[in-house]
Amino acid sequence: TASYLAQNGYLSEGIEYLKKLSVEDPRNLDTRTYLAEFSERTQQLDAAISYREKIAQLDTLNTRNYLQLGREYKSKGDIIKVKAILEKINSFDRVSQESKSANTELILP
């Protein structure tokens, strides 16, 4: 319901409801993923990074989350964290599409 609210013109109400849900169930990955995605769409990168870092703590093999987190670090110019994310992805995933994208997008000059 919260994600539908946010997607259909009630962004602030949807986000507030998602935040409430994340407090009630801090291990719910779907809630945190929605919060990260809505934060990215509204250019709130610090919030998006915070949500994705929490997702990474809870789901340590989520390449898709790591890829997006690496993209956000790269957009903020945090080269050290971009390299760490790429190393993390390569430590457990070398075959998925997300891993291939990471090895293209997160390589720095």
Secondary structure by P-SEA (a helix, b strand, c coil): caaaaaaccaaaaaaaaaaaaaaaccccaaaaaaaaaaaaaacaaaaaaaaaaaaaaaccccaaaaaaaaaaaaaacaaaaaaaaaaaaaacccccaaaaaaacccccc
